[in-house]
Amino acid sequence: MEKIGIIDLGSNSARLVIVNLFTDGHFMVIDELKESVRLGQDMERDGFLKPARVAETIKTLKMFRKLCDASGVTRIIAVATEAVRRAKNQRSFLDEIQSSCGIKIRVLSAEEEAVFVYRGVINTMDVPKGIVLEIGGGSTKIVYYNRRNMLNYVTLPFGAVTLTGLFSGDGLKPEQQAEKIEEFFTEQLKQVEWLKDVDPDVQMMGVGGSFRNLFKISKMVHKYPLDSVHNYKMQVEDFLPVYDMIKVLDLDKKKKIKGLSAERADILPAALAVIKSFISYLGVESFTFSGAGLREGIMFNQALPMTVEKPVADVLNYSLTTLVKYYDCDEKHVEHVVNLSIQLFKQLRVLHKFPRQYLRILKVAAMLHDCGERIKYYNHQRHSWYMILNSTLYGVTHRDIVLAAFTACCHKKEDINMADWARYKDIVSEDDLEVVKKLGVMLRIAESLDRAHAGSIKSINCDILGDSVIMKTEVDGDATLEIRNAMTASTEFRKSFHKNLEIL
């Protein structure tokens, strides 16, 4: 396993992520450090990075270097984007960093930056056709793709920092500044010819710190129970009141908004104005947040070089496999329980009548049902519940994550805490409780049928006869333990499926 550091030097902030690269093409972020350096501030006057901003950046990079050395990082990959790309004093700035910090920074072209953002999104979201809006400090990237192929991109040389600087004078009120930015940005969009040909049903995805802050505000407003920004969906009708509230406030009042980072309070209105302009121009009704972008694109290319040529084929399975390895679960047991769960789901379909997409929920629960053992074996189903809710899971909706967590919580016994369930009432419905109970008892039986982690039961064949379900097992060796353990679920099975259970 190799440990690398990835530094993303943007126009507004500098970020370091420390990543463990597993030997088999998977990775996990284990540390992060972020500082607001405002490197692109005041550049629009003469095109030079300002001495105070350069000094702050070097101070930050020295901290990053110290953390990398202390963490045992063997390799640092450092990239810079719009501010450094445009800087007239780029060469002297890069030389000073290399001599004072020992860090060699690669300046990304606009195309390289857009491609990395695209790779971060396409390898973490199960969206075959989309348009990505990434708002940086000094630029805004728009990437359009279809059938998981990048079709078009554009980098506009205006971001949250530069737009704030351009429209902060002339004695304009905050809301007037926002309106001016909307008008200005809309004019820039009109000059991008291919935007006019974007399919009207395309899914919009937002990337970057401004979207993360918007998520935090929305989470506070709606008391949203999950902390995951990735795959959070926001309706335009919910976005507009937030925008209208923030754009009229002065800086002191913006800094007091819960969920809004104080260091981003001055530039967020400009970013929201860009979002407003974009959604109005395209006529979208909702947009999805991506917690992955440029840095994740670099991570995928480092851990799984094939993603340079083509994206991960199965986003969810890749994500789940990463977590199984990271949590040190018994991979053969996990694979066997997943297979048995799928067999049960298919053979009991005449009883549960769930559409195929519910199999995805069962698969998530089956793969991670034992991850809670990393905390403690006793009642580990409860720890698995918490860990699924709080893990980095890609390619799956928030609703599916919640249902999978509660399903996994039932793999030892029906263990649904109704107070916990009530917390997620805005994500799941009352009918979903019965879904969880049915999926949970299927998972419990499947897990029991590999109780000794020996793979003794190869397959299951279910016959539904009158008021009974007869499960016939294909066995290799003695399966007394497995069948006896599975029969302890007969009471829950009867409650959920209204049938008696027999296992042969």
C-alpha positions as CSV (number, residue, x, y, z in Angstrom):
1,M,0.0,0.0,0.0
2,E,1.3,3.4,-1.0
3,K,0.5,6.7,0.8
4,I,0.3,9.8,-1.5
5,G,-0.5,13.5,-1.0
6,I,-2.6,15.4,-3.5
7,I,-2.4,19.2,-3.4
8,D,-5.0,21.3,-5.3
9,L,-3.9,25.0,-5.4
10,G,-7.0,27.0,-6.5
11,S,-7.7,30.6,-6.8
12,N,-9.6,30.7,-3.5
13,S,-8.3,27.8,-1.4
14,A,-5.5,25.3,-1.2
15,R,-6.4,21.7,-0.2
16,L,-4.3,18.7,0.7
17,V,-5.7,15.2,0.8
18,I,-3.7,12.2,2.0
19,V,-4.7,9.0,0.3
20,N,-3.9,5.3,0.9
21,L,-3.6,3.5,-2.4
22,F,-4.4,-0.2,-2.0
23,T,-2.5,-2.6,-4.2
24,D,-5.5,-3.8,-6.1
25,G,-6.8,-0.5,-7.6
26,H,-8.8,1.0,-4.7
27,F,-8.1,4.0,-2.4
28,M,-9.2,5.8,0.7
29,V,-8.8,9.3,1.9
30,I,-7.3,9.3,5.4
31,D,-6.6,13.0,6.1
32,E,-7.3,16.4,4.7
33,L,-6.2,20.0,5.3
34,K,-7.7,23.1,3.7
35,E,-6.7,26.8,3.9
36,S,-8.2,29.9,2.3
37,V,-5.3,31.6,0.5
38,R,-7.2,33.8,-2.0
39,L,-4.3,33.5,-4.5
40,G,-6.4,35.0,-7.3
41,Q,-7.5,38.0,-5.3
42,D,-6.9,41.4,-7.1
43,M,-5.2,39.7,-10.1
44,E,-7.7,41.3,-12.5
45,R,-5.9,44.7,-12.3
46,D,-2.5,43.7,-13.8
47,G,-2.4,39.8,-14.0
48,F,0.2,39.4,-11.2
49,L,-0.1,37.2,-8.1
50,K,0.2,39.6,-5.2
51,P,3.1,39.3,-2.7
52,A,0.8,39.0,0.3
53,R,-1.2,36.2,-1.4
54,V,2.0,34.5,-2.5
55,A,3.4,34.6,1.1
56,E,0.2,33.2,2.5
57,T,0.3,30.4,-0.1
58,I,3.9,29.5,0.7
59,K,3.1,29.4,4.4
60,T,0.2,27.1,3.7
61,L,2.2,24.8,1.5
62,K,4.9,24.5,4.2
63,M,2.2,23.3,6.6
64,F,1.0,20.8,3.9
65,R,4.6,19.5,3.5
66,K,5.0,19.1,7.3
67,L,1.8,17.0,7.5
68,C,2.8,14.9,4.5
69,D,6.2,14.2,6.1
70,A,4.7,13.3,9.4
71,S,2.1,11.0,7.8
72,G,4.7,9.0,5.8
73,V,3.6,10.3,2.4
74,T,6.0,8.9,-0.2
75,R,4.8,11.0,-3.2
76,I,3.2,14.4,-3.5
77,I,1.1,15.3,-6.6
78,A,0.5,19.1,-6.7
79,V,-1.5,20.9,-9.3
80,A,-2.5,24.5,-9.8
81,T,-5.5,25.9,-11.7
82,E,-6.8,29.2,-13.0
83,A,-5.0,31.8,-10.9
84,V,-1.5,30.4,-11.5
85,R,-2.4,29.5,-15.1
86,R,-3.1,33.2,-15.9
87,A,-0.4,34.7,-13.7
88,K,2.3,36.8,-15.4
89,N,4.7,35.9,-12.6
90,Q,3.9,32.2,-12.8
91,R,7.5,31.0,-13.3
92,S,9.0,32.9,-10.4
93,F,6.1,31.8,-8.1
94,L,6.6,28.1,-9.0
95,D,10.3,28.4,-8.5
96,E,9.9,30.0,-5.1
97,I,7.6,27.2,-4.0
98,Q,9.9,24.5,-5.1
99,S,12.9,26.0,-3.4
100,S,11.1,26.9,-0.1
101,C,8.7,24.0,0.2
102,G,10.3,21.2,-1.9
103,I,7.0,20.8,-3.8
104,K,6.9,20.8,-7.6
105,I,3.6,22.1,-8.9
106,R,2.1,21.2,-12.2
107,V,-0.1,23.9,-13.8
108,L,-3.1,22.3,-15.4
109,S,-4.4,23.5,-18.7
110,A,-8.1,24.4,-18.9
111,E,-8.7,21.1,-20.7
112,E,-6.8,19.0,-18.2
113,E,-8.7,20.6,-15.3
114,A,-12.1,19.9,-17.0
115,V,-11.1,16.3,-17.6
116,F,-10.1,15.7,-14.0
117,V,-13.4,17.2,-12.8
118,Y,-15.3,15.0,-15.2
119,R,-13.4,11.9,-14.1
120,G,-14.1,12.7,-10.5
121,V,-17.8,12.9,-11.2
122,I,-18.2,10.0,-13.7
123,N,-16.4,7.5,-11.5
124,T,-18.6,8.3,-8.4
125,M,-22.1,9.0,-9.8
126,D,-24.3,6.6,-11.7
127,V,-25.6,9.2,-14.1
128,P,-25.1,8.2,-17.7
129,K,-25.9,11.7,-19.1
130,G,-25.2,15.0,-17.3
131,I,-23.9,18.5,-17.3
132,V,-21.4,19.5,-14.6
133,L,-21.1,23.0,-13.2
134,E,-17.9,23.5,-11.2
135,I,-17.5,26.9,-9.6
136,G,-13.9,27.7,-8.6
137,G,-12.4,30.9,-7.2
138,G,-11.0,32.1,-10.5
139,S,-12.9,30.1,-13.2
140,T,-16.1,28.2,-13.8
141,K,-16.0,24.8,-15.7
142,I,-18.9,23.4,-17.6
143,V,-18.7,19.8,-18.8
144,Y,-21.3,18.0,-20.9
145,Y,-21.2,14.2,-21.3
146,N,-23.5,11.5,-22.6
147,R,-23.3,7.7,-22.3
148,R,-20.4,8.2,-20.0
149,N,-18.3,10.0,-22.7
150,M,-17.2,13.6,-22.4
151,L,-18.7,15.6,-25.3
152,N,-17.9,19.2,-24.7
153,Y,-16.4,21.5,-22.0
154,V,-15.7,25.1,-21.5
155,T,-13.7,27.0,-18.9
156,L,-14.9,30.6,-18.3
157,P,-12.3,32.8,-16.7
158,F,-14.6,34.0,-14.0
159,G,-15.1,32.4,-10.6
160,A,-16.6,33.3,-7.2
161,V,-13.5,35.4,-6.2
162,T,-13.1,37.2,-9.5
163,L,-16.8,37.9,-9.9
164,T,-17.0,39.3,-6.4
165,G,-14.1,41.6,-7.1
166,L,-15.5,42.8,-10.5
167,F,-18.9,43.8,-9.1
168,S,-18.0,45.0,-5.6
169,G,-17.6,48.7,-6.4
170,D,-19.9,51.4,-7.6
171,G,-21.8,51.6,-4.3
172,L,-24.1,48.8,-5.4
173,K,-26.3,47.1,-2.8
174,P,-25.6,43.4,-2.3
175,E,-28.7,42.3,-4.2
176,Q,-27.8,44.7,-7.1
177,Q,-24.3,43.1,-7.2
178,A,-25.9,39.6,-7.5
179,E,-28.2,40.8,-10.3
180,K,-25.3,42.3,-12.2
181,I,-23.4,39.0,-11.9
182,E,-26.4,37.1,-13.1
183,E,-26.7,39.3,-16.2
184,F,-23.0,39.2,-16.9
185,F,-22.7,35.4,-16.5
186,T,-25.8,34.8,-18.7
187,E,-24.1,36.8,-21.5
188,Q,-21.0,34.5,-21.1
189,L,-23.3,31.4,-21.4
190,K,-24.9,32.8,-24.6
191,Q,-21.4,32.7,-26.3
192,V,-21.0,29.0,-25.6
193,E,-22.6,27.6,-28.8
194,W,-22.8,23.9,-27.8
195,L,-24.9,24.8,-24.7
196,K,-27.8,25.5,-27.0
197,D,-27.8,21.8,-28.1
198,V,-27.8,20.3,-24.7
199,D,-30.6,17.8,-24.2
200,P,-33.4,19.3,-22.1
201,D,-33.6,16.2,-19.9
202,V,-30.0,16.3,-18.9
203,Q,-29.2,16.1,-15.2
204,M,-27.2,19.0,-13.8
205,M,-24.5,18.3,-11.2
206,G,-22.7,20.9,-9.0
207,V,-19.1,20.6,-7.9
208,G,-16.9,22.7,-5.6
209,G,-16.8,24.5,-2.3
210,S,-19.7,26.8,-3.0
211,F,-22.0,23.8,-3.6
212,R,-20.7,22.2,-0.4
213,N,-21.6,25.3,1.5
214,L,-25.0,25.5,-0.2
215,F,-25.6,21.9,1.0
216,K,-24.7,22.8,4.6
217,I,-27.2,25.7,4.5
218,S,-29.9,23.6,3.0
219,K,-29.2,20.8,5.5
220,M,-29.7,23.3,8.4
221,V,-32.9,24.8,6.8
222,H,-34.6,21.5,6.2
223,K,-33.1,19.6,9.1
224,Y,-31.8,17.0,6.7
225,P,-30.5,14.0,8.6
226,L,-27.7,12.8,6.4
227,D,-24.3,14.5,6.3
228,S,-23.3,13.3,2.8
229,V,-23.2,16.1,0.2
230,H,-22.6,13.5,-2.5
231,N,-25.7,12.7,-4.4
232,Y,-27.8,15.3,-2.5
233,K,-30.6,16.5,-4.8
234,M,-32.0,20.0,-4.6
235,Q,-35.0,21.4,-6.3
236,V,-34.8,24.8,-7.9
237,E,-37.8,25.9,-5.9
238,D,-35.8,25.2,-2.7
239,F,-32.7,26.9,-4.0
240,L,-34.3,30.2,-4.9
241,P,-35.4,31.1,-1.3
242,V,-31.8,30.5,-0.1
243,Y,-30.4,32.6,-2.8
244,D,-32.9,35.4,-2.2
245,M,-32.1,35.4,1.5
246,I,-28.4,35.5,1.1
247,K,-28.0,38.0,-1.7
248,V,-29.6,40.9,0.2
249,L,-27.4,40.5,3.4
250,D,-24.3,42.5,4.2
251,L,-21.1,40.6,5.0
252,D,-21.5,40.6,8.8
253,K,-25.0,39.1,8.6
254,K,-23.8,36.5,6.0
255,K,-21.1,35.3,8.4
256,K,-23.7,34.5,11.0
257,I,-25.6,32.1,8.8
258,K,-25.4,28.6,10.2
259,G,-23.7,26.2,7.8
260,L,-21.9,29.0,5.9
261,S,-18.1,29.0,6.2
262,A,-17.0,32.5,7.4
263,E,-14.1,32.4,5.0
264,R,-16.5,31.9,2.1
265,A,-19.2,34.3,3.2
266,D,-18.1,37.2,1.0
267,I,-17.9,35.2,-2.2
268,L,-20.9,32.8,-1.9
269,P,-23.4,35.3,-3.3
270,A,-21.4,35.5,-6.5
271,A,-21.4,31.7,-6.7
272,L,-25.1,31.5,-6.1
273,A,-25.7,34.1,-8.8
274,V,-23.8,31.9,-11.2
275,I,-26.0,28.9,-10.2
276,K,-29.1,31.0,-10.7
277,S,-27.9,32.2,-14.1
278,F,-27.1,28.6,-15.2
279,I,-30.3,27.0,-14.0
280,S,-32.4,29.7,-15.6
281,Y,-30.5,29.5,-18.9
282,L,-30.8,25.7,-19.1
283,G,-34.3,25.6,-17.6
284,V,-33.4,22.8,-15.2
285,E,-35.8,22.0,-12.3
286,S,-33.3,20.3,-9.9
287,F,-29.6,19.7,-9.6
288,T,-27.5,17.1,-7.8
289,F,-24.4,17.8,-5.7
290,S,-21.2,15.9,-6.3
291,G,-18.8,15.6,-3.5
292,A,-16.1,14.4,-5.9
293,G,-14.3,16.6,-8.5
294,L,-10.8,17.4,-9.6
295,R,-8.9,15.8,-6.6
296,E,-11.0,12.6,-6.9
297,G,-10.3,12.5,-10.6
298,I,-6.5,12.5,-9.8
299,M,-7.1,9.8,-7.1
300,F,-8.9,7.5,-9.6
301,N,-6.1,7.9,-12.2
302,Q,-3.5,7.1,-9.6
303,A,-5.2,4.1,-8.0
304,L,-6.8,2.8,-11.2
305,P,-4.8,3.9,-14.3
306,M,-7.4,2.4,-16.6
307,T,-9.7,5.3,-15.7
308,V,-7.5,7.5,-17.9
309,E,-9.0,5.7,-20.9
310,K,-12.5,4.8,-19.6
311,P,-14.5,5.2,-16.4
312,V,-15.3,2.6,-13.8
313,A,-17.9,0.3,-15.3
314,D,-19.9,-0.3,-12.1
315,V,-19.6,2.7,-9.7
316,L,-21.6,1.2,-6.8
317,N,-19.8,-2.2,-6.9
318,Y,-16.4,-0.4,-7.0
319,S,-17.3,1.7,-4.1
320,L,-18.7,-1.2,-2.0
321,T,-15.6,-3.3,-2.8
322,T,-13.4,-0.5,-1.5
323,L,-15.3,-0.3,1.8
324,V,-15.2,-4.1,2.2
325,K,-11.4,-4.0,1.9
326,Y,-11.1,-0.9,4.1
327,Y,-13.2,-2.4,6.9
328,D,-11.3,-5.7,6.5
329,C,-14.5,-7.8,6.1
330,D,-14.3,-11.5,5.1
331,E,-14.5,-11.0,1.3
332,K,-15.4,-14.7,0.6
333,H,-18.2,-14.6,3.2
334,V,-19.4,-11.2,1.8
335,E,-19.5,-12.6,-1.7
336,H,-21.4,-15.7,-0.6
337,V,-24.0,-13.7,1.4
338,V,-24.5,-11.4,-1.6
339,N,-25.1,-14.4,-3.9
340,L,-27.5,-16.1,-1.5
341,S,-29.4,-12.8,-0.9
342,I,-29.8,-12.3,-4.7
343,Q,-31.1,-15.9,-5.0
344,L,-33.7,-15.3,-2.3
345,F,-34.8,-11.9,-3.7
346,K,-35.4,-13.5,-7.1
347,Q,-37.1,-16.6,-5.9
348,L,-39.4,-14.8,-3.4
349,R,-40.3,-12.1,-5.9
350,V,-43.9,-13.5,-6.3
351,L,-44.3,-12.7,-2.5
352,H,-42.5,-9.4,-2.1
353,K,-43.2,-8.0,-5.6
354,F,-40.3,-5.5,-5.4
355,P,-39.0,-4.0,-8.7
356,R,-35.4,-4.8,-9.7
357,Q,-34.0,-1.6,-8.3
358,Y,-34.6,-2.8,-4.7
359,L,-32.0,-5.5,-5.4
360,R,-29.4,-2.6,-5.2
361,I,-30.5,-1.8,-1.6
362,L,-30.2,-5.5,-0.6
363,K,-26.7,-5.7,-2.2
364,V,-25.4,-2.7,-0.3
365,A,-26.7,-4.2,3.0
366,A,-25.4,-7.6,2.2
367,M,-21.9,-6.4,1.3
368,L,-21.6,-4.2,4.4
369,H,-23.7,-6.2,6.9
370,D,-20.6,-7.1,9.0
371,C,-18.6,-3.9,8.8
372,G,-19.8,-2.9,12.3
373,E,-17.6,-5.7,13.7
374,R,-14.7,-3.2,13.3
375,I,-16.2,-1.4,16.3
376,K,-17.4,-4.3,18.4
377,Y,-18.9,-7.8,17.7
378,Y,-21.7,-7.6,20.1
379,N,-24.7,-5.8,18.5
380,H,-22.5,-5.2,15.5
381,Q,-25.6,-4.8,13.3
382,R,-26.2,-1.5,15.0
383,H,-22.7,-0.4,14.3
384,S,-23.1,-1.5,10.7
385,W,-26.2,0.7,10.5
386,Y,-24.3,3.7,11.6
387,M,-21.3,3.0,9.4
388,I,-23.4,2.5,6.2
389,L,-25.1,5.8,6.9
390,N,-21.8,7.6,7.2
391,S,-19.5,5.8,4.7
392,T,-18.4,7.2,1.4
393,L,-20.8,5.4,-0.9
394,Y,-20.8,6.2,-4.6
395,G,-23.4,5.4,-7.2
396,V,-26.4,5.1,-4.9
397,T,-29.1,7.6,-3.7
398,H,-29.5,8.8,-0.2
399,R,-32.8,7.0,0.1
400,D,-31.2,3.7,-0.9
401,I,-28.4,4.3,1.6
402,V,-30.9,4.8,4.5
403,L,-32.9,1.7,3.5
404,A,-29.7,-0.4,3.1
405,A,-28.5,0.7,6.6
406,F,-31.7,-0.3,8.3
407,T,-31.8,-3.6,6.3
408,A,-28.3,-4.4,7.5
409,C,-29.4,-3.6,11.0
410,C,-31.8,-6.6,10.7
411,H,-29.3,-9.3,9.7
412,K,-29.1,-10.7,13.3
413,K,-32.6,-9.9,14.4
414,E,-35.3,-7.4,13.5
415,D,-33.6,-4.4,15.1
416,I,-35.3,-1.3,13.9
417,N,-35.3,1.6,16.4
418,M,-38.4,3.6,15.5
419,A,-37.0,6.8,17.0
420,D,-34.0,6.4,14.5
421,W,-36.4,5.6,11.7
422,A,-38.4,8.8,12.4
423,R,-35.3,10.9,11.9
424,Y,-35.3,10.0,8.2
425,K,-39.0,10.6,7.5
426,D,-38.2,13.2,4.8
427,I,-36.1,10.6,2.9
428,V,-38.1,7.4,3.4
429,S,-41.9,6.7,3.5
430,E,-44.1,4.7,5.9
431,D,-44.3,2.0,3.2
432,D,-40.5,1.7,3.2
433,L,-40.6,0.2,6.7
434,E,-42.2,-3.0,5.3
435,V,-39.6,-3.0,2.5
436,V,-36.8,-2.9,5.1
437,K,-38.4,-5.7,7.1
438,K,-38.7,-8.0,4.1
439,L,-35.2,-7.2,2.8
440,G,-33.9,-7.6,6.3
441,V,-35.3,-11.1,6.8
442,M,-33.9,-12.2,3.4
443,L,-30.5,-10.9,4.4
444,R,-30.8,-12.6,7.8
445,I,-31.5,-16.0,6.2
446,A,-28.7,-15.5,3.6
447,E,-26.2,-14.6,6.3
448,S,-27.3,-17.5,8.5
449,L,-26.8,-19.9,5.6
450,D,-23.1,-19.0,5.6
451,R,-22.8,-19.0,9.4
452,A,-19.5,-20.8,9.5
453,H,-18.1,-18.7,6.6
454,A,-17.4,-22.0,4.8
455,G,-19.6,-21.7,1.7
456,S,-21.3,-25.0,2.6
457,I,-24.7,-24.0,1.0
458,K,-24.1,-23.5,-2.7
459,S,-27.6,-22.5,-3.8
460,I,-31.3,-22.2,-2.7
461,N,-34.4,-23.3,-4.5
462,C,-37.7,-22.0,-3.1
463,D,-41.1,-23.6,-3.6
464,I,-44.2,-21.7,-2.5
465,L,-46.8,-24.2,-1.5
466,G,-50.0,-23.0,0.2
467,D,-49.2,-21.3,3.4
468,S,-45.5,-22.4,3.4
469,V,-42.2,-21.6,1.7
470,I,-40.0,-24.6,1.3
471,M,-36.3,-23.7,0.8
472,K,-34.3,-26.6,-0.6
473,T,-30.6,-26.1,-0.2
474,E,-27.8,-27.6,-2.3
475,V,-25.2,-28.5,0.3
476,D,-21.5,-29.4,0.2
477,G,-20.7,-31.0,3.6
478,D,-22.6,-30.7,6.9
479,A,-24.9,-27.6,7.0
480,T,-26.7,-28.4,10.3
481,L,-25.4,-25.2,11.8
482,E,-26.4,-23.0,8.9
483,I,-29.9,-24.4,8.5
484,R,-30.6,-24.3,12.3
485,N,-29.4,-20.7,12.4
486,A,-31.5,-19.7,9.4
487,M,-34.6,-21.2,11.0
488,T,-34.4,-18.7,13.9
489,A,-35.7,-16.1,11.4
490,S,-38.9,-18.1,10.8
491,T,-41.0,-15.8,13.1
492,E,-39.9,-12.6,11.3
493,F,-40.4,-14.4,8.0
494,R,-44.0,-15.3,8.8
495,K,-44.7,-11.7,9.9
496,S,-43.2,-10.2,6.7
497,F,-44.4,-12.7,4.1
498,H,-47.4,-14.4,5.9
499,K,-45.9,-17.8,5.1
500,N,-44.4,-20.5,7.3
501,L,-40.7,-21.2,6.6
502,E,-39.2,-24.6,6.1
503,I,-35.5,-25.2,5.2
504,L,-34.4,-28.5,3.8
